[in-house]
Amino acid sequence: MNSPFNHAKPRWQTTAKFVVAASALALVGALMWWAVQRSEPPGLDTARVRQRLENLARWRAENAQALTHYAEIDPSRGIWRLPLARATELALQFASDPAAGRSNLLARLEKATAKPPEKPNPYE
């Protein structure tokens, strides 16, 4: 038994290693199940479904309003939102004379992205 070539391990060591490995796998599986259960969104009840449908209807109405009506976006710079049909007409008009359309577009871009004048520093 005390031979240097005897590498056989007692049976209880092999069983203990198996129990430890099985316990570790069971613990990891339980933690994964718990994490998945906690990450699921709450169920949809009728009140939540009704609220979502109301939000969707309001969102669609706002988008329809934005696509079909003029609106002032930035009054200080004179920036307006155009209806989609009018914007398409302007794009076709600019395409008929590319040089004029490009210069007009660049002028409007500079106006829209111009920095406002800096406020004077009261401590200087």
Biotite code that builds the C-alpha atoms (Angstrom):
import biotite.structure as struc

atoms = struc.array([
    struc.Atom([0.000, 0.000, 0.000], chain_id="A", res_id=1, res_name="MET", atom_name="CA", element="C"),
    struc.Atom([2.809, 2.418, 0.644], chain_id="A", res_id=2, res_name="ASN", atom_name="CA", element="C"),
    struc.Atom([4.382, 1.719, -2.706], chain_id="A", res_id=3, res_name="SER", atom_name="CA", element="C"),
    struc.Atom([5.517, 4.805, -4.688], chain_id="A", res_id=4, res_name="PRO", atom_name="CA", element="C"),
    struc.Atom([3.649, 3.440, -7.720], chain_id="A", res_id=5, res_name="PHE", atom_name="CA", element="C"),
    struc.Atom([0.283, 3.172, -5.984], chain_id="A", res_id=6, res_name="ASN", atom_name="CA", element="C"),
    struc.Atom([-1.803, 6.104, -7.320], chain_id="A", res_id=7, res_name="HIS", atom_name="CA", element="C"),
    struc.Atom([-5.195, 4.745, -6.489], chain_id="A", res_id=8, res_name="ALA", atom_name="CA", element="C"),
    struc.Atom([-7.251, 7.192, -4.394], chain_id="A", res_id=9, res_name="LYS", atom_name="CA", element="C"),
    struc.Atom([-9.681, 6.121, -1.743], chain_id="A", res_id=10, res_name="PRO", atom_name="CA", element="C"),
    struc.Atom([-13.280, 5.885, -2.897], chain_id="A", res_id=11, res_name="ARG", atom_name="CA", element="C"),
    struc.Atom([-14.471, 8.575, -0.464], chain_id="A", res_id=12, res_name="TRP", atom_name="CA", element="C"),
    struc.Atom([-12.222, 11.207, -2.148], chain_id="A", res_id=13, res_name="GLN", atom_name="CA", element="C"),
    struc.Atom([-13.710, 10.498, -5.558], chain_id="A", res_id=14, res_name="THR", atom_name="CA", element="C"),
    struc.Atom([-17.236, 10.635, -4.126], chain_id="A", res_id=15, res_name="THR", atom_name="CA", element="C"),
    struc.Atom([-16.490, 13.903, -2.319], chain_id="A", res_id=16, res_name="ALA", atom_name="CA", element="C"),
    struc.Atom([-15.189, 15.508, -5.508], chain_id="A", res_id=17, res_name="LYS", atom_name="CA", element="C"),
    struc.Atom([-18.300, 14.398, -7.369], chain_id="A", res_id=18, res_name="PHE", atom_name="CA", element="C"),
    struc.Atom([-20.583, 15.828, -4.643], chain_id="A", res_id=19, res_name="VAL", atom_name="CA", element="C"),
    struc.Atom([-18.699, 19.148, -4.639], chain_id="A", res_id=20, res_name="VAL", atom_name="CA", element="C"),
    struc.Atom([-18.867, 19.416, -8.452], chain_id="A", res_id=21, res_name="ALA", atom_name="CA", element="C"),
    struc.Atom([-22.580, 18.534, -8.515], chain_id="A", res_id=22, res_name="ALA", atom_name="CA", element="C"),
    struc.Atom([-23.286, 21.052, -5.754], chain_id="A", res_id=23, res_name="SER", atom_name="CA", element="C"),
    struc.Atom([-21.397, 23.786, -7.611], chain_id="A", res_id=24, res_name="ALA", atom_name="CA", element="C"),
    struc.Atom([-23.328, 23.083, -10.807], chain_id="A", res_id=25, res_name="LEU", atom_name="CA", element="C"),
    struc.Atom([-26.618, 23.085, -8.918], chain_id="A", res_id=26, res_name="ALA", atom_name="CA", element="C"),
    struc.Atom([-25.720, 26.418, -7.295], chain_id="A", res_id=27, res_name="LEU", atom_name="CA", element="C"),
    struc.Atom([-24.811, 27.991, -10.637], chain_id="A", res_id=28, res_name="VAL", atom_name="CA", element="C"),
    struc.Atom([-28.036, 26.668, -12.179], chain_id="A", res_id=29, res_name="GLY", atom_name="CA", element="C"),
    struc.Atom([-30.103, 28.039, -9.299], chain_id="A", res_id=30, res_name="ALA", atom_name="CA", element="C"),
    struc.Atom([-28.437, 31.451, -9.599], chain_id="A", res_id=31, res_name="LEU", atom_name="CA", element="C"),
    struc.Atom([-29.063, 31.530, -13.348], chain_id="A", res_id=32, res_name="MET", atom_name="CA", element="C"),
    struc.Atom([-32.721, 30.597, -12.871], chain_id="A", res_id=33, res_name="TRP", atom_name="CA", element="C"),
    struc.Atom([-33.093, 33.319, -10.218], chain_id="A", res_id=34, res_name="TRP", atom_name="CA", element="C"),
    struc.Atom([-31.462, 35.939, -12.489], chain_id="A", res_id=35, res_name="ALA", atom_name="CA", element="C"),
    struc.Atom([-33.747, 35.042, -15.403], chain_id="A", res_id=36, res_name="VAL", atom_name="CA", element="C"),
    struc.Atom([-36.842, 35.183, -13.192], chain_id="A", res_id=37, res_name="GLN", atom_name="CA", element="C"),
    struc.Atom([-35.877, 38.638, -11.887], chain_id="A", res_id=38, res_name="ARG", atom_name="CA", element="C"),
    struc.Atom([-35.167, 40.062, -15.336], chain_id="A", res_id=39, res_name="SER", atom_name="CA", element="C"),
    struc.Atom([-38.555, 39.245, -16.881], chain_id="A", res_id=40, res_name="GLU", atom_name="CA", element="C"),
    struc.Atom([-40.765, 42.283, -17.445], chain_id="A", res_id=41, res_name="PRO", atom_name="CA", element="C"),
    struc.Atom([-44.051, 42.489, -15.592], chain_id="A", res_id=42, res_name="PRO", atom_name="CA", element="C"),
    struc.Atom([-47.036, 40.900, -17.260], chain_id="A", res_id=43, res_name="GLY", atom_name="CA", element="C"),
    struc.Atom([-49.435, 42.943, -19.350], chain_id="A", res_id=44, res_name="LEU", atom_name="CA", element="C"),
    struc.Atom([-52.775, 43.455, -17.692], chain_id="A", res_id=45, res_name="ASP", atom_name="CA", element="C"),
    struc.Atom([-55.719, 45.229, -19.324], chain_id="A", res_id=46, res_name="THR", atom_name="CA", element="C"),
    struc.Atom([-54.920, 48.610, -17.748], chain_id="A", res_id=47, res_name="ALA", atom_name="CA", element="C"),
    struc.Atom([-51.351, 48.506, -19.038], chain_id="A", res_id=48, res_name="ARG", atom_name="CA", element="C"),
    struc.Atom([-52.504, 47.433, -22.501], chain_id="A", res_id=49, res_name="VAL", atom_name="CA", element="C"),
    struc.Atom([-55.045, 50.282, -22.582], chain_id="A", res_id=50, res_name="ARG", atom_name="CA", element="C"),
    struc.Atom([-52.362, 52.789, -21.487], chain_id="A", res_id=51, res_name="GLN", atom_name="CA", element="C"),
    struc.Atom([-49.990, 51.585, -24.195], chain_id="A", res_id=52, res_name="ARG", atom_name="CA", element="C"),
    struc.Atom([-52.687, 51.864, -26.855], chain_id="A", res_id=53, res_name="LEU", atom_name="CA", element="C"),
    struc.Atom([-53.511, 55.410, -25.700], chain_id="A", res_id=54, res_name="GLU", atom_name="CA", element="C"),
    struc.Atom([-49.830, 56.338, -25.829], chain_id="A", res_id=55, res_name="ASN", atom_name="CA", element="C"),
    struc.Atom([-49.536, 54.871, -29.332], chain_id="A", res_id=56, res_name="LEU", atom_name="CA", element="C"),
    struc.Atom([-52.602, 56.785, -30.559], chain_id="A", res_id=57, res_name="ALA", atom_name="CA", element="C"),
    struc.Atom([-51.287, 60.045, -29.069], chain_id="A", res_id=58, res_name="ARG", atom_name="CA", element="C"),
    struc.Atom([-47.841, 59.452, -30.587], chain_id="A", res_id=59, res_name="TRP", atom_name="CA", element="C"),
    struc.Atom([-49.338, 58.786, -34.023], chain_id="A", res_id=60, res_name="ARG", atom_name="CA", element="C"),
    struc.Atom([-51.498, 61.927, -33.800], chain_id="A", res_id=61, res_name="ALA", atom_name="CA", element="C"),
    struc.Atom([-48.464, 64.040, -32.845], chain_id="A", res_id=62, res_name="GLU", atom_name="CA", element="C"),
    struc.Atom([-46.477, 62.612, -35.755], chain_id="A", res_id=63, res_name="ASN", atom_name="CA", element="C"),
    struc.Atom([-49.336, 63.210, -38.187], chain_id="A", res_id=64, res_name="ALA", atom_name="CA", element="C"),
    struc.Atom([-49.527, 66.799, -36.924], chain_id="A", res_id=65, res_name="GLN", atom_name="CA", element="C"),
    struc.Atom([-45.775, 67.234, -37.410], chain_id="A", res_id=66, res_name="ALA", atom_name="CA", element="C"),
    struc.Atom([-45.879, 65.840, -40.950], chain_id="A", res_id=67, res_name="LEU", atom_name="CA", element="C"),
    struc.Atom([-48.800, 67.940, -42.182], chain_id="A", res_id=68, res_name="THR", atom_name="CA", element="C"),
    struc.Atom([-48.597, 71.346, -40.434], chain_id="A", res_id=69, res_name="HIS", atom_name="CA", element="C"),
    struc.Atom([-46.204, 74.256, -40.172], chain_id="A", res_id=70, res_name="TYR", atom_name="CA", element="C"),
    struc.Atom([-44.636, 74.929, -36.779], chain_id="A", res_id=71, res_name="ALA", atom_name="CA", element="C"),
    struc.Atom([-42.100, 77.382, -35.451], chain_id="A", res_id=72, res_name="GLU", atom_name="CA", element="C"),
    struc.Atom([-39.124, 75.520, -34.027], chain_id="A", res_id=73, res_name="ILE", atom_name="CA", element="C"),
    struc.Atom([-36.777, 78.348, -32.999], chain_id="A", res_id=74, res_name="ASP", atom_name="CA", element="C"),
    struc.Atom([-38.322, 81.825, -33.151], chain_id="A", res_id=75, res_name="PRO", atom_name="CA", element="C"),
    struc.Atom([-35.050, 83.639, -32.435], chain_id="A", res_id=76, res_name="SER", atom_name="CA", element="C"),
    struc.Atom([-33.397, 82.137, -35.515], chain_id="A", res_id=77, res_name="ARG", atom_name="CA", element="C"),
    struc.Atom([-36.509, 81.993, -37.677], chain_id="A", res_id=78, res_name="GLY", atom_name="CA", element="C"),
    struc.Atom([-36.457, 78.201, -38.048], chain_id="A", res_id=79, res_name="ILE", atom_name="CA", element="C"),
    struc.Atom([-39.743, 76.576, -39.055], chain_id="A", res_id=80, res_name="TRP", atom_name="CA", element="C"),
    struc.Atom([-40.892, 73.015, -39.560], chain_id="A", res_id=81, res_name="ARG", atom_name="CA", element="C"),
    struc.Atom([-42.479, 72.478, -42.966], chain_id="A", res_id=82, res_name="LEU", atom_name="CA", element="C"),
    struc.Atom([-45.114, 69.956, -43.958], chain_id="A", res_id=83, res_name="PRO", atom_name="CA", element="C"),
    struc.Atom([-43.690, 67.013, -45.821], chain_id="A", res_id=84, res_name="LEU", atom_name="CA", element="C"),
    struc.Atom([-45.440, 67.914, -49.091], chain_id="A", res_id=85, res_name="ALA", atom_name="CA", element="C"),
    struc.Atom([-44.041, 71.470, -49.054], chain_id="A", res_id=86, res_name="ARG", atom_name="CA", element="C"),
    struc.Atom([-40.542, 70.246, -48.185], chain_id="A", res_id=87, res_name="ALA", atom_name="CA", element="C"),
    struc.Atom([-40.686, 67.873, -51.146], chain_id="A", res_id=88, res_name="THR", atom_name="CA", element="C"),
    struc.Atom([-41.770, 70.721, -53.439], chain_id="A", res_id=89, res_name="GLU", atom_name="CA", element="C"),
    struc.Atom([-38.863, 72.864, -52.242], chain_id="A", res_id=90, res_name="LEU", atom_name="CA", element="C"),
    struc.Atom([-36.402, 70.026, -52.761], chain_id="A", res_id=91, res_name="ALA", atom_name="CA", element="C"),
    struc.Atom([-37.612, 69.567, -56.338], chain_id="A", res_id=92, res_name="LEU", atom_name="CA", element="C"),
    struc.Atom([-37.408, 73.318, -56.910], chain_id="A", res_id=93, res_name="GLN", atom_name="CA", element="C"),
    struc.Atom([-33.823, 73.403, -55.643], chain_id="A", res_id=94, res_name="PHE", atom_name="CA", element="C"),
    struc.Atom([-32.958, 70.412, -57.832], chain_id="A", res_id=95, res_name="ALA", atom_name="CA", element="C"),
    struc.Atom([-34.033, 72.321, -60.953], chain_id="A", res_id=96, res_name="SER", atom_name="CA", element="C"),
    struc.Atom([-31.225, 74.873, -60.375], chain_id="A", res_id=97, res_name="ASP", atom_name="CA", element="C"),
    struc.Atom([-28.500, 73.107, -58.384], chain_id="A", res_id=98, res_name="PRO", atom_name="CA", element="C"),
    struc.Atom([-26.197, 76.108, -57.949], chain_id="A", res_id=99, res_name="ALA", atom_name="CA", element="C"),
    struc.Atom([-28.904, 78.362, -56.529], chain_id="A", res_id=100, res_name="ALA", atom_name="CA", element="C"),
    struc.Atom([-30.328, 75.555, -54.424], chain_id="A", res_id=101, res_name="GLY", atom_name="CA", element="C"),
    struc.Atom([-26.915, 74.772, -52.938], chain_id="A", res_id=102, res_name="ARG", atom_name="CA", element="C"),
    struc.Atom([-26.152, 78.412, -52.102], chain_id="A", res_id=103, res_name="SER", atom_name="CA", element="C"),
    struc.Atom([-29.613, 78.816, -50.525], chain_id="A", res_id=104, res_name="ASN", atom_name="CA", element="C"),
    struc.Atom([-29.173, 75.627, -48.547], chain_id="A", res_id=105, res_name="LEU", atom_name="CA", element="C"),
    struc.Atom([-25.730, 76.667, -47.295], chain_id="A", res_id=106, res_name="LEU", atom_name="CA", element="C"),
    struc.Atom([-27.023, 80.094, -46.277], chain_id="A", res_id=107, res_name="ALA", atom_name="CA", element="C"),
    struc.Atom([-29.855, 78.502, -44.321], chain_id="A", res_id=108, res_name="ARG", atom_name="CA", element="C"),
    struc.Atom([-27.438, 76.056, -42.717], chain_id="A", res_id=109, res_name="LEU", atom_name="CA", element="C"),
    struc.Atom([-25.190, 78.879, -41.529], chain_id="A", res_id=110, res_name="GLU", atom_name="CA", element="C"),
    struc.Atom([-28.198, 80.726, -40.142], chain_id="A", res_id=111, res_name="LYS", atom_name="CA", element="C"),
    struc.Atom([-29.483, 77.644, -38.329], chain_id="A", res_id=112, res_name="ALA", atom_name="CA", element="C"),
    struc.Atom([-26.138, 76.687, -36.795], chain_id="A", res_id=113, res_name="THR", atom_name="CA", element="C"),
    struc.Atom([-24.831, 80.163, -35.981], chain_id="A", res_id=114, res_name="ALA", atom_name="CA", element="C"),
    struc.Atom([-23.651, 80.562, -32.410], chain_id="A", res_id=115, res_name="LYS", atom_name="CA", element="C"),
    struc.Atom([-25.455, 83.204, -30.395], chain_id="A", res_id=116, res_name="PRO", atom_name="CA", element="C"),
    struc.Atom([-23.287, 86.098, -29.231], chain_id="A", res_id=117, res_name="PRO", atom_name="CA", element="C"),
    struc.Atom([-21.404, 85.389, -26.047], chain_id="A", res_id=118, res_name="GLU", atom_name="CA", element="C"),
    struc.Atom([-22.667, 87.001, -22.900], chain_id="A", res_id=119, res_name="LYS", atom_name="CA", element="C"),
    struc.Atom([-20.233, 89.504, -21.418], chain_id="A", res_id=120, res_name="PRO", atom_name="CA", element="C"),
    struc.Atom([-18.409, 88.262, -18.377], chain_id="A", res_id=121, res_name="ASN", atom_name="CA", element="C"),
    struc.Atom([-19.563, 90.303, -15.334], chain_id="A", res_id=122, res_name="PRO", atom_name="CA", element="C"),
    struc.Atom([-16.193, 89.790, -13.636], chain_id="A", res_id=123, res_name="TYR", atom_name="CA", element="C"),
    struc.Atom([-14.054, 91.416, -16.330], chain_id="A", res_id=124, res_name="GLU", atom_name="CA", element="C"),
])
